[in-house]
């Protein structure tokens, strides 16, 4: 990730979190799962969007698919 990229957590349900990584070329939505035994996160879904508004809409849809 370059120094100009921005990362923002949009929601978290239990071990799952939705993160937006944006830069000048668009926005990437990531669903991450916490791995406490490894103190790390695994990216389980990655989608690219040309606009943040499209990404926010998709994040709201995914929120109900990843219960805490």
BAVODREN-835995 format. One record per residue: residue in one letter; x, y, z of N, C-alpha, C, O, CB in turn. Coordinates in nm, 2 decimals. Glycine has a CB too. Example, Ala and Ser with C-alpha at 12.3 -4.5 7.8 and 13.67 -1.06 7.14 Angstrom:
@code=A&nc1=1.32&nc2=-0.57&nc3=0.78&cac1=1.23&cac2=-0.45&cac3=0.78&cc1=1.32&cc2=-0.33&cc3=0.78&oc1=1.42&oc2=-0.33&oc3=0.85&cbc1=1.13&cbc2=-0.45&cbc3=0.90
@code=S&nc1=1.28&nc2=-0.22&nc3=0.71&cac1=1.37&cac2=-0.11&cac3=0.71&cc1=1.29&cc2=0.00&cc3=0.79&oc1=1.34&oc2=0.11&oc3=0.80&cbc1=1.41&cbc2=-0.06&cbc3=0.57
This chain:
@code=X&nc1=0.09&nc2=-0.12&nc3=0.00&cac1=0.00&cac2=0.00&cac3=0.00&cc1=0.09&cc2=0.12&cc3=0.00&oc1=0.18&oc2=0.13&oc3=0.08&cbc1=-0.10&cbc2=0.00&cbc3=0.12
@code=X&nc1=0.07&nc2=0.21&nc3=-0.09&cac1=0.15&cac2=0.33&cac3=-0.10&cc1=0.11&cc2=0.43&cc3=0.01&oc1=0.01&oc2=0.42&oc3=0.07&cbc1=0.14&cbc2=0.40&cbc3=-0.24
@code=X&nc1=0.20&nc2=0.53&nc3=0.03&cac1=0.17&cac2=0.63&cac3=0.13&cc1=0.05&cc2=0.72&cc3=0.10&oc1=-0.01&oc2=0.78&oc3=0.20&cbc1=0.29&cbc2=0.72&cbc3=0.15
@code=X&nc1=0.00&nc2=0.72&nc3=-0.02&cac1=-0.12&cac2=0.80&cac3=-0.06&cc1=-0.25&cc2=0.72&cc3=-0.04&oc1=-0.35&oc2=0.78&oc3=-0.05&cbc1=-0.10&cbc2=0.85&cbc3=-0.20
@code=X&nc1=-0.24&nc2=0.59&nc3=-0.02&cac1=-0.36&cac2=0.51&cac3=0.00&cc1=-0.42&cc2=0.54&cc3=0.13&oc1=-0.36&oc2=0.57&oc3=0.23&cbc1=-0.33&cbc2=0.36&cbc3=-0.02
@code=X&nc1=-0.55&nc2=0.53&nc3=0.13&cac1=-0.63&cac2=0.55&cac3=0.25&cc1=-0.70&cc2=0.42&cc3=0.29&oc1=-0.76&oc2=0.36&oc3=0.20&cbc1=-0.73&cbc2=0.67&cbc3=0.24
@code=X&nc1=-0.70&nc2=0.38&nc3=0.42&cac1=-0.77&cac2=0.26&cac3=0.46&cc1=-0.87&cc2=0.30&cc3=0.57&oc1=-0.83&oc2=0.37&oc3=0.67&cbc1=-0.66&cbc2=0.15&cbc3=0.51
@code=X&nc1=-0.99&nc2=0.25&nc3=0.55&cac1=-1.10&cac2=0.29&cac3=0.65&cc1=-1.18&cc2=0.16&cc3=0.68&oc1=-1.23&oc2=0.10&oc3=0.58&cbc1=-1.18&cbc2=0.41&cbc3=0.60
@code=X&nc1=-1.20&nc2=0.13&nc3=0.81&cac1=-1.29&cac2=0.02&cac3=0.84&cc1=-1.43&cc2=0.07&cc3=0.84&oc1=-1.46&oc2=0.17&oc3=0.90&cbc1=-1.25&cbc2=-0.04&cbc3=0.98
@code=X&nc1=-1.52&nc2=0.00&nc3=0.76&cac1=-1.66&cac2=0.04&cac3=0.75&cc1=-1.75&cc2=-0.02&cc3=0.85&oc1=-1.84&oc2=0.04&oc3=0.90&cbc1=-1.71&cbc2=0.01&cbc3=0.61
@code=X&nc1=-1.72&nc2=-0.15&nc3=0.88&cac1=-1.80&cac2=-0.22&cac3=0.98&cc1=-1.72&cc2=-0.34&cc3=1.03&oc1=-1.62&oc2=-0.38&oc3=0.97&cbc1=-1.93&cbc2=-0.26&cbc3=0.93
@code=X&nc1=-1.76&nc2=-0.39&nc3=1.15&cac1=-1.70&cac2=-0.51&cac3=1.21&cc1=-1.81&cc2=-0.59&cc3=1.28&oc1=-1.89&oc2=-0.54&oc3=1.36&cbc1=-1.58&cbc2=-0.48&cbc3=1.30
@code=X&nc1=-1.82&nc2=-0.72&nc3=1.24&cac1=-1.91&cac2=-0.81&cac3=1.31&cc1=-1.83&cc2=-0.93&cc3=1.35&oc1=-1.79&oc2=-1.02&oc3=1.27&cbc1=-2.03&cbc2=-0.86&cbc3=1.21
@code=X&nc1=-1.81&nc2=-0.94&nc3=1.48&cac1=-1.73&cac2=-1.05&cac3=1.54&cc1=-1.59&cc2=-1.05&cc3=1.47&oc1=-1.52&oc2=-0.95&oc3=1.47&cbc1=-1.80&cbc2=-1.19&cbc3=1.51
@code=X&nc1=-1.55&nc2=-1.17&nc3=1.41&cac1=-1.42&cac2=-1.18&cac3=1.35&cc1=-1.41&cc2=-1.11&cc3=1.21&oc1=-1.30&oc2=-1.10&oc3=1.16&cbc1=-1.37&cbc2=-1.32&cbc3=1.35
@code=X&nc1=-1.52&nc2=-1.07&nc3=1.16&cac1=-1.52&cac2=-1.02&cac3=1.02&cc1=-1.52&cc2=-0.86&cc3=1.02&oc1=-1.59&oc2=-0.80&oc3=1.11&cbc1=-1.64&cbc2=-1.07&cbc3=0.94
@code=X&nc1=-1.45&nc2=-0.80&nc3=0.93&cac1=-1.45&cac2=-0.66&cac3=0.92&cc1=-1.45&cc2=-0.63&cc3=0.77&oc1=-1.39&oc2=-0.70&oc3=0.69&cbc1=-1.33&cbc2=-0.59&cbc3=0.99
@code=X&nc1=-1.51&nc2=-0.51&nc3=0.74&cac1=-1.51&cac2=-0.46&cac3=0.60&cc1=-1.43&cc2=-0.34&cc3=0.60&oc1=-1.45&oc2=-0.24&oc3=0.68&cbc1=-1.66&cbc2=-0.43&cbc3=0.56
@code=X&nc1=-1.33&nc2=-0.34&nc3=0.51&cac1=-1.24&cac2=-0.23&cac3=0.50&cc1=-1.24&cc2=-0.17&cc3=0.36&oc1=-1.24&oc2=-0.25&oc3=0.26&cbc1=-1.10&cbc2=-0.28&cbc3=0.54
@code=X&nc1=-1.23&nc2=-0.04&nc3=0.35&cac1=-1.21&cac2=0.03&cac3=0.22&cc1=-1.07&cc2=0.08&cc3=0.21&oc1=-1.02&oc2=0.14&oc3=0.30&cbc1=-1.32&cbc2=0.15&cbc3=0.20
@code=X&nc1=-1.01&nc2=0.04&nc3=0.10&cac1=-0.87&cac2=0.09&cac3=0.07&cc1=-0.89&cc2=0.17&cc3=-0.06&oc1=-0.92&oc2=0.12&oc3=-0.17&cbc1=-0.77&cbc2=-0.02&cbc3=0.05
@code=X&nc1=-0.86&nc2=0.30&nc3=-0.05&cac1=-0.88&cac2=0.39&cac3=-0.17&cc1=-0.75&cc2=0.46&cc3=-0.20&oc1=-0.67&oc2=0.49&oc3=-0.12&cbc1=-0.99&cbc2=0.49&cbc3=-0.14
@code=X&nc1=-0.75&nc2=0.49&nc3=-0.33&cac1=-0.63&cac2=0.56&cac3=-0.39&cc1=-0.68&cc2=0.64&cc3=-0.51&oc1=-0.80&oc2=0.64&oc3=-0.54&cbc1=-0.51&cbc2=0.47&cbc3=-0.42
@code=X&nc1=-0.59&nc2=0.70&nc3=-0.58&cac1=-0.63&cac2=0.78&cac3=-0.70&cc1=-0.70&cc2=0.70&cc3=-0.81&oc1=-0.77&oc2=0.75&oc3=-0.89&cbc1=-0.51&cbc2=0.85&cbc3=-0.75
@code=X&nc1=-0.68&nc2=0.57&nc3=-0.81&cac1=-0.73&cac2=0.49&cac3=-0.92&cc1=-0.86&cc2=0.42&cc3=-0.89&oc1=-0.91&oc2=0.34&oc3=-0.97&cbc1=-0.63&cbc2=0.38&cbc3=-0.96
@code=X&nc1=-0.92&nc2=0.44&nc3=-0.77&cac1=-1.05&cac2=0.38&cac3=-0.74&cc1=-1.05&cc2=0.34&cc3=-0.59&oc1=-0.97&oc2=0.39&oc3=-0.51&cbc1=-1.08&cbc2=0.26&cbc3=-0.83
@code=X&nc1=-1.13&nc2=0.24&nc3=-0.56&cac1=-1.15&cac2=0.19&cac3=-0.43&cc1=-1.16&cc2=0.04&cc3=-0.43&oc1=-1.22&oc2=-0.02&oc3=-0.51&cbc1=-1.27&cbc2=0.26&cbc3=-0.36
@code=X&nc1=-1.10&nc2=-0.02&nc3=-0.32&cac1=-1.10&cac2=-0.16&cac3=-0.31&cc1=-1.18&cc2=-0.20&cc3=-0.18&oc1=-1.15&oc2=-0.14&oc3=-0.07&cbc1=-0.96&cbc2=-0.22&cbc3=-0.31
@code=X&nc1=-1.27&nc2=-0.29&nc3=-0.19&cac1=-1.34&cac2=-0.33&cac3=-0.07&cc1=-1.28&cc2=-0.47&cc3=-0.03&oc1=-1.26&oc2=-0.55&oc3=-0.11&cbc1=-1.50&cbc2=-0.35&cbc3=-0.10
@code=X&nc1=-1.25&nc2=-0.48&nc3=0.10&cac1=-1.20&cac2=-0.61&cac3=0.15&cc1=-1.28&cc2=-0.65&cc3=0.27&oc1=-1.32&oc2=-0.57&oc3=0.35&cbc1=-1.05&cbc2=-0.59&cbc3=0.19
@code=X&nc1=-1.31&nc2=-0.78&nc3=0.27&cac1=-1.37&cac2=-0.85&cac3=0.39&cc1=-1.25&cc2=-0.92&cc3=0.45&oc1=-1.19&oc2=-1.01&oc3=0.38&cbc1=-1.49&cbc2=-0.94&cbc3=0.35
@code=X&nc1=-1.23&nc2=-0.89&nc3=0.57&cac1=-1.11&cac2=-0.96&cac3=0.64&cc1=-1.17&cc2=-1.04&cc3=0.76&oc1=-1.27&oc2=-1.00&oc3=0.82&cbc1=-1.01&cbc2=-0.86&cbc3=0.69
@code=X&nc1=-1.10&nc2=-1.15&nc3=0.79&cac1=-1.14&cac2=-1.23&cac3=0.91&cc1=-1.02&cc2=-1.23&cc3=1.00&oc1=-0.91&oc2=-1.26&oc3=0.96&cbc1=-1.18&cbc2=-1.38&cbc3=0.86
@code=X&nc1=-1.04&nc2=-1.20&nc3=1.13&cac1=-0.94&cac2=-1.20&cac3=1.23&cc1=-0.90&cc2=-1.34&cc3=1.26&oc1=-0.98&oc2=-1.43&oc3=1.27&cbc1=-0.98&cbc2=-1.13&cbc3=1.35
@code=X&nc1=-0.77&nc2=-1.36&nc3=1.27&cac1=-0.71&cac2=-1.49&cac3=1.31&cc1=-0.64&cc2=-1.47&cc3=1.44&oc1=-0.52&oc2=-1.45&oc3=1.44&cbc1=-0.62&cbc2=-1.55&cbc3=1.20
@code=X&nc1=-0.71&nc2=-1.48&nc3=1.55&cac1=-0.65&cac2=-1.45&cac3=1.68&cc1=-0.53&cc2=-1.54&cc3=1.72&oc1=-0.44&oc2=-1.49&oc3=1.78&cbc1=-0.75&cbc2=-1.46&cbc3=1.79
@code=X&nc1=-0.54&nc2=-1.66&nc3=1.68&cac1=-0.42&cac2=-1.75&cac3=1.71&cc1=-0.30&cc2=-1.71&cc3=1.64&oc1=-0.19&oc2=-1.74&oc3=1.68&cbc1=-0.46&cbc2=-1.89&cbc3=1.67
@code=X&nc1=-0.31&nc2=-1.63&nc3=1.53&cac1=-0.19&cac2=-1.59&cac3=1.46&cc1=-0.17&cc2=-1.43&cc3=1.47&oc1=-0.08&oc2=-1.38&oc3=1.42&cbc1=-0.21&cbc2=-1.62&cbc3=1.31
@code=X&nc1=-0.27&nc2=-1.37&nc3=1.54&cac1=-0.26&cac2=-1.22&cac3=1.56&cc1=-0.25&cc2=-1.15&cc3=1.42&oc1=-0.17&oc2=-1.06&oc3=1.40&cbc1=-0.15&cbc2=-1.18&cbc3=1.65
@code=X&nc1=-0.33&nc2=-1.20&nc3=1.33&cac1=-0.33&cac2=-1.15&cac3=1.19&cc1=-0.47&cc2=-1.15&cc3=1.13&oc1=-0.56&oc2=-1.19&oc3=1.20&cbc1=-0.23&cbc2=-1.24&cbc3=1.10
@code=X&nc1=-0.48&nc2=-1.10&nc3=1.01&cac1=-0.61&cac2=-1.10&cac3=0.94&cc1=-0.59&cc2=-1.17&cc3=0.80&oc1=-0.48&oc2=-1.16&oc3=0.74&cbc1=-0.67&cbc2=-0.96&cbc3=0.92
@code=X&nc1=-0.69&nc2=-1.24&nc3=0.76&cac1=-0.69&cac2=-1.30&cac3=0.63&cc1=-0.80&cc2=-1.23&cc3=0.54&oc1=-0.91&oc2=-1.20&oc3=0.59&cbc1=-0.73&cbc2=-1.45&cbc3=0.64
@code=X&nc1=-0.76&nc2=-1.19&nc3=0.42&cac1=-0.85&cac2=-1.12&cac3=0.33&cc1=-0.93&cc2=-1.24&cc3=0.26&oc1=-0.87&oc2=-1.32&oc3=0.19&cbc1=-0.78&cbc2=-1.03&cbc3=0.23
@code=X&nc1=-1.06&nc2=-1.24&nc3=0.29&cac1=-1.14&cac2=-1.35&cac3=0.23&cc1=-1.23&cc2=-1.30&cc3=0.11&oc1=-1.28&oc2=-1.38&oc3=0.04&cbc1=-1.23&cbc2=-1.40&cbc3=0.34
@code=X&nc1=-1.23&nc2=-1.17&nc3=0.09&cac1=-1.30&cac2=-1.11&cac3=-0.03&cc1=-1.24&cc2=-0.98&cc3=-0.07&oc1=-1.21&oc2=-0.90&oc3=0.02&cbc1=-1.46&cbc2=-1.09&cbc3=0.00
@code=X&nc1=-1.22&nc2=-0.96&nc3=-0.19&cac1=-1.16&cac2=-0.84&cac3=-0.25&cc1=-1.23&cc2=-0.80&cc3=-0.37&oc1=-1.24&oc2=-0.88&oc3=-0.47&cbc1=-1.00&cbc2=-0.86&cbc3=-0.27
@code=X&nc1=-1.28&nc2=-0.68&nc3=-0.38&cac1=-1.36&cac2=-0.63&cac3=-0.49&cc1=-1.31&cc2=-0.49&cc3=-0.52&oc1=-1.29&oc2=-0.41&oc3=-0.43&cbc1=-1.51&cbc2=-0.64&cbc3=-0.47
@code=X&nc1=-1.30&nc2=-0.45&nc3=-0.65&cac1=-1.26&cac2=-0.32&cac3=-0.69&cc1=-1.38&cc2=-0.24&cc3=-0.74&oc1=-1.46&oc2=-0.30&oc3=-0.81&cbc1=-1.15&cbc2=-0.33&cbc3=-0.80
@code=X&nc1=-1.38&nc2=-0.11&nc3=-0.71&cac1=-1.49&cac2=-0.02&cac3=-0.75&cc1=-1.44&cc2=0.11&cc3=-0.81&oc1=-1.34&oc2=0.16&oc3=-0.75&cbc1=-1.59&cbc2=0.00&cbc3=-0.64
@code=X&nc1=-1.50&nc2=0.16&nc3=-0.91&cac1=-1.45&cac2=0.29&cac3=-0.96&cc1=-1.48&cc2=0.41&cc3=-0.87&oc1=-1.42&oc2=0.51&oc3=-0.88&cbc1=-1.51&cbc2=0.31&cbc3=-1.10
@code=X&nc1=-1.59&nc2=0.40&nc3=-0.79&cac1=-1.63&cac2=0.51&cac3=-0.71&cc1=-1.66&cc2=0.46&cc3=-0.56&oc1=-1.69&oc2=0.34&oc3=-0.54&cbc1=-1.76&cbc2=0.57&cbc3=-0.76
@code=X&nc1=-1.64&nc2=0.55&nc3=-0.47&cac1=-1.66&cac2=0.51&cac3=-0.33&cc1=-1.81&cc2=0.49&cc3=-0.30&oc1=-1.85&oc2=0.40&oc3=-0.22&cbc1=-1.61&cbc2=0.62&cbc3=-0.24
@code=X&nc1=-1.90&nc2=0.55&nc3=-0.37&cac1=-2.04&cac2=0.53&cac3=-0.35&cc1=-2.09&cc2=0.39&cc3=-0.38&oc1=-2.17&oc2=0.33&oc3=-0.31&cbc1=-2.13&cbc2=0.64&cbc3=-0.43
@code=X&nc1=-2.03&nc2=0.34&nc3=-0.49&cac1=-2.06&cac2=0.20&cac3=-0.53&cc1=-2.01&cc2=0.10&cc3=-0.42&oc1=-2.07&oc2=0.01&oc3=-0.38&cbc1=-2.00&cbc2=0.16&cbc3=-0.66
@code=X&nc1=-1.89&nc2=0.13&nc3=-0.37&cac1=-1.83&cac2=0.05&cac3=-0.27&cc1=-1.91&cc2=0.05&cc3=-0.14&oc1=-1.94&oc2=-0.05&oc3=-0.08&cbc1=-1.69&cbc2=0.09&cbc3=-0.24
@code=X&nc1=-1.96&nc2=0.17&nc3=-0.10&cac1=-2.04&cac2=0.18&cac3=0.02&cc1=-2.17&cc2=0.10&cc3=0.01&oc1=-2.21&oc2=0.04&oc3=0.11&cbc1=-2.07&cbc2=0.33&cbc3=0.05
@code=X&nc1=-2.23&nc2=0.11&nc3=-0.10&cac1=-2.36&cac2=0.03&cac3=-0.13&cc1=-2.33&cc2=-0.12&cc3=-0.11&oc1=-2.41&oc2=-0.19&oc3=-0.05&cbc1=-2.41&cbc2=0.06&cbc3=-0.27
@code=X&nc1=-2.22&nc2=-0.17&nc3=-0.17&cac1=-2.19&cac2=-0.31&cac3=-0.16&cc1=-2.15&cc2=-0.35&cc3=-0.02&oc1=-2.19&oc2=-0.46&oc3=0.03&cbc1=-2.07&cbc2=-0.34&cbc3=-0.26
@code=X&nc1=-2.08&nc2=-0.26&nc3=0.05&cac1=-2.05&cac2=-0.29&cac3=0.19&cc1=-2.18&cc2=-0.31&cc3=0.28&oc1=-2.18&oc2=-0.39&oc3=0.36&cbc1=-1.96&cbc2=-0.17&cbc3=0.25
@code=X&nc1=-2.28&nc2=-0.22&nc3=0.25&cac1=-2.40&cac2=-0.24&cac3=0.33&cc1=-2.47&cc2=-0.37&cc3=0.29&oc1=-2.52&oc2=-0.44&oc3=0.38&cbc1=-2.50&cbc2=-0.12&cbc3=0.29
@code=X&nc1=-2.46&nc2=-0.42&nc3=0.17&cac1=-2.52&cac2=-0.55&cac3=0.13&cc1=-2.45&cc2=-0.66&cc3=0.20&oc1=-2.51&oc2=-0.75&oc3=0.25&cbc1=-2.51&cbc2=-0.57&cbc3=-0.02
@code=X&nc1=-2.32&nc2=-0.65&nc3=0.20&cac1=-2.24&cac2=-0.76&cac3=0.27&cc1=-2.25&cc2=-0.76&cc3=0.42&oc1=-2.22&oc2=-0.87&oc3=0.48&cbc1=-2.09&cbc2=-0.74&cbc3=0.23
@code=X&nc1=-2.29&nc2=-0.66&nc3=0.48&cac1=-2.30&cac2=-0.65&cac3=0.62&cc1=-2.39&cc2=-0.76&cc3=0.68&oc1=-2.36&oc2=-0.82&oc3=0.78&cbc1=-2.35&cbc2=-0.51&cbc3=0.67
@code=X&nc1=-2.50&nc2=-0.79&nc3=0.61&cac1=-2.59&cac2=-0.89&cac3=0.66&cc1=-2.54&cc2=-1.03&cc3=0.63&oc1=-2.60&oc2=-1.13&oc3=0.69&cbc1=-2.73&cbc2=-0.87&cbc3=0.59
@code=X&nc1=-2.44&nc2=-1.05&nc3=0.54&cac1=-2.39&cac2=-1.18&cac3=0.51&cc1=-2.28&cc2=-1.23&cc3=0.60&oc1=-2.25&oc2=-1.35&oc3=0.60&cbc1=-2.34&cbc2=-1.18&cbc3=0.37
@code=X&nc1=-2.23&nc2=-1.14&nc3=0.68&cac1=-2.12&cac2=-1.18&cac3=0.78&cc1=-2.16&cc2=-1.15&cc3=0.92&oc1=-2.12&oc2=-1.05&oc3=0.97&cbc1=-1.99&cbc2=-1.11&cbc3=0.74
@code=X&nc1=-2.24&nc2=-1.24&nc3=0.98&cac1=-2.29&cac2=-1.21&cac3=1.12&cc1=-2.17&cc2=-1.23&cc3=1.22&oc1=-2.07&oc2=-1.30&oc3=1.19&cbc1=-2.40&cbc2=-1.31&cbc3=1.15
@code=X&nc1=-2.19&nc2=-1.16&nc3=1.33&cac1=-2.08&cac2=-1.17&cac3=1.43&cc1=-2.10&cc2=-1.28&cc3=1.51&oc1=-2.03&oc2=-1.30&oc3=1.61&cbc1=-2.09&cbc2=-1.04&cbc3=1.52
